[in-house]
Amino acid sequence: MIRRHGEAIRPGQRYRLRPGVYAILERGGKFLTTFQAEPRPEIQLPGGGIDKGEDPIRALHREVLEETGWRIANPLRLGAFRRFTYMPEYDLWAEKLCQIYLAYPAVRLGPATEAGHTPLWLSADEALRLLANSGDRAMLAAWLRRSAR
């Protein structure tokens, strides 16, 4: 069973499955996140939806590059969680199936190309405090516990 984070499921509301991939990116003791200005300002793990027919790893590379300007290396799947939420940018009630990967931010190619996204490097404490959704925070906390052993 995949753990659910965030809002409670609304009785009677129909949700569309929206699979996505997101990355925990650590370099030099800092974590690369993205600040998304719209539809509401928030800090997130870089990533997003998997396009129809797209391989999840390819989607992860594409999404991280679009949102941060960085190429990544060595993605390793850590786990997944579900969120039930309204996505105003798509006018969609979604069941987001969020697959979380650990990867290395290898090369910065330039600025983020996706409008409204700004890369942001945070300490672990800052990321745990500022990441907007509880699933991102839980996955980062689990990784930090595991890597501290």
WOLINDA-V414612 format. One record per residue. N is the residue number from 1. RES is the residue in three letters. SS is DSSP state (alpha for helix, beta for strand, coil for the rest). OMEGA is omega in degrees with one decimal (999 if undefined). D_LAST is the distance of its C-alpha to the last C-alpha in whole Angstrom. Layout:
BEGIN
N & RES & SS & OMEGA & D_LAST
N & RES & SS & OMEGA & D_LAST
END
This chain:
BEGIN
1 & MET & coil & 179.9 & 26
2 & ILE & coil & -177.3 & 25
3 & ARG & coil & 177.3 & 24
4 & ARG & beta & 175.5 & 26
5 & HIS & beta & 172.9 & 26
6 & GLY & coil & -174.9 & 28
7 & GLU & coil & 173.2 & 32
8 & ALA & coil & 175.9 & 34
9 & ILE & coil & 179.9 & 36
10 & ARG & coil & 179.6 & 39
11 & PRO & coil & 177.8 & 42
12 & GLY & coil & 179.5 & 44
13 & GLN & coil & 176.2 & 42
14 & ARG & coil & -179.7 & 42
15 & TYR & coil & 175.5 & 39
16 & ARG & beta & 179.0 & 39
17 & LEU & beta & 179.5 & 35
18 & ARG & beta & 178.6 & 34
19 & PRO & beta & 179.2 & 31
20 & GLY & beta & 180.0 & 29
21 & VAL & beta & -176.1 & 26
22 & TYR & beta & -173.0 & 24
23 & ALA & beta & 164.6 & 21
24 & ILE & beta & -173.2 & 18
25 & LEU & beta & -178.2 & 19
26 & GLU & beta & 175.6 & 17
27 & ARG & beta & 177.7 & 18
28 & GLY & coil & 178.9 & 18
29 & GLY & coil & 178.0 & 16
30 & LYS & beta & -179.0 & 18
31 & PHE & beta & 178.8 & 19
32 & LEU & beta & 178.2 & 22
33 & THR & beta & 174.6 & 24
34 & THR & beta & 172.9 & 28
35 & PHE & beta & 178.4 & 30
36 & GLN & beta & -175.5 & 33
37 & ALA & coil & -175.4 & 36
38 & GLU & coil & 2.3 & 38
39 & PRO & coil & 171.6 & 38
40 & ARG & coil & -178.1 & 36
41 & PRO & coil & 177.3 & 34
42 & GLU & beta & 176.7 & 31
43 & ILE & beta & -173.9 & 27
44 & GLN & beta & 163.3 & 26
45 & LEU & beta & 177.9 & 23
46 & PRO & beta & 178.4 & 26
47 & GLY & beta & -179.8 & 27
48 & GLY & beta & -174.2 & 30
49 & GLY & beta & 174.8 & 32
50 & ILE & coil & 178.4 & 33
51 & ASP & coil & -179.8 & 36
52 & LYS & coil & 179.3 & 38
53 & GLY & coil & -177.5 & 38
54 & GLU & coil & 174.6 & 35
55 & ASP & coil & -178.3 & 32
56 & PRO & alpha & -179.5 & 29
57 & ILE & alpha & 176.4 & 27
58 & ARG & alpha & 178.0 & 31
59 & ALA & alpha & 179.5 & 31
60 & LEU & alpha & 177.8 & 27
61 & HIS & alpha & -177.9 & 28
62 & ARG & alpha & -176.4 & 32
63 & GLU & alpha & 179.6 & 30
64 & VAL & alpha & 178.9 & 28
65 & LEU & alpha & 179.8 & 31
66 & GLU & alpha & -172.5 & 33
67 & GLU & alpha & -176.5 & 31
68 & THR & alpha & -173.3 & 29
69 & GLY & coil & -178.5 & 31
70 & TRP & beta & 166.0 & 28
71 & ARG & beta & -179.2 & 28
72 & ILE & beta & 178.2 & 25
73 & ALA & beta & 171.9 & 23
74 & ASN & beta & 178.5 & 21
75 & PRO & beta & 179.5 & 21
76 & LEU & beta & -178.7 & 18
77 & ARG & beta & 179.8 & 19
78 & LEU & beta & -176.6 & 16
79 & GLY & beta & -176.9 & 18
80 & ALA & beta & 171.7 & 22
81 & PHE & beta & 179.3 & 23
82 & ARG & beta & 172.7 & 27
83 & ARG & beta & 174.4 & 29
84 & PHE & beta & -171.9 & 33
85 & THR & beta & 172.9 & 34
86 & TYR & beta & 178.9 & 38
87 & MET & beta & -174.7 & 37
88 & PRO & coil & -179.6 & 40
89 & GLU & coil & 178.0 & 40
90 & TYR & coil & -173.0 & 41
91 & ASP & coil & -170.3 & 43
92 & LEU & beta & 167.1 & 41
93 & TRP & beta & -171.1 & 39
94 & ALA & beta & 162.9 & 36
95 & GLU & beta & -177.9 & 33
96 & LYS & beta & 174.2 & 31
97 & LEU & beta & -170.9 & 28
98 & CYS & beta & 175.3 & 25
99 & GLN & beta & -176.1 & 23
100 & ILE & beta & 179.1 & 20
101 & TYR & beta & 167.3 & 19
102 & LEU & beta & 178.0 & 17
103 & ALA & beta & -179.3 & 19
104 & TYR & beta & 175.2 & 20
105 & PRO & beta & -168.0 & 22
106 & ALA & beta & -173.3 & 24
107 & VAL & beta & 174.5 & 28
108 & ARG & beta & -179.0 & 30
109 & LEU & coil & -177.9 & 33
110 & GLY & coil & 179.6 & 35
111 & PRO & coil & 173.9 & 35
112 & ALA & coil & 179.4 & 34
113 & THR & coil & 178.5 & 37
114 & GLU & coil & -177.4 & 36
115 & ALA & coil & 175.1 & 39
116 & GLY & coil & 179.5 & 37
117 & HIS & beta & 178.4 & 34
118 & THR & beta & 177.4 & 32
119 & PRO & beta & -176.0 & 29
120 & LEU & beta & 176.7 & 27
121 & TRP & beta & -178.1 & 24
122 & LEU & beta & 169.7 & 22
123 & SER & coil & 178.2 & 19
124 & ALA & alpha & -179.8 & 16
125 & ASP & alpha & 178.6 & 18
126 & GLU & alpha & -178.9 & 21
127 & ALA & alpha & 179.7 & 20
128 & LEU & alpha & -179.9 & 19
129 & ARG & alpha & -168.8 & 22
130 & LEU & alpha & 178.1 & 24
131 & LEU & beta & -169.8 & 24
132 & ALA & coil & -176.9 & 27
133 & ASN & coil & -174.1 & 26
134 & SER & alpha & 177.8 & 23
135 & GLY & alpha & 176.2 & 22
136 & ASP & alpha & -179.5 & 21
137 & ARG & alpha & -179.0 & 19
138 & ALA & alpha & -179.7 & 17
139 & MET & alpha & 177.1 & 16
140 & LEU & alpha & 179.2 & 15
141 & ALA & alpha & 179.2 & 13
142 & ALA & alpha & 179.2 & 12
143 & TRP & alpha & -179.7 & 10
144 & LEU & alpha & 176.3 & 9
145 & ARG & alpha & -178.0 & 7
146 & ARG & alpha & -175.7 & 6
147 & SER & alpha & 179.6 & 6
148 & ALA & coil & -177.7 & 4
149 & ARG & coil & 999 & 0
END
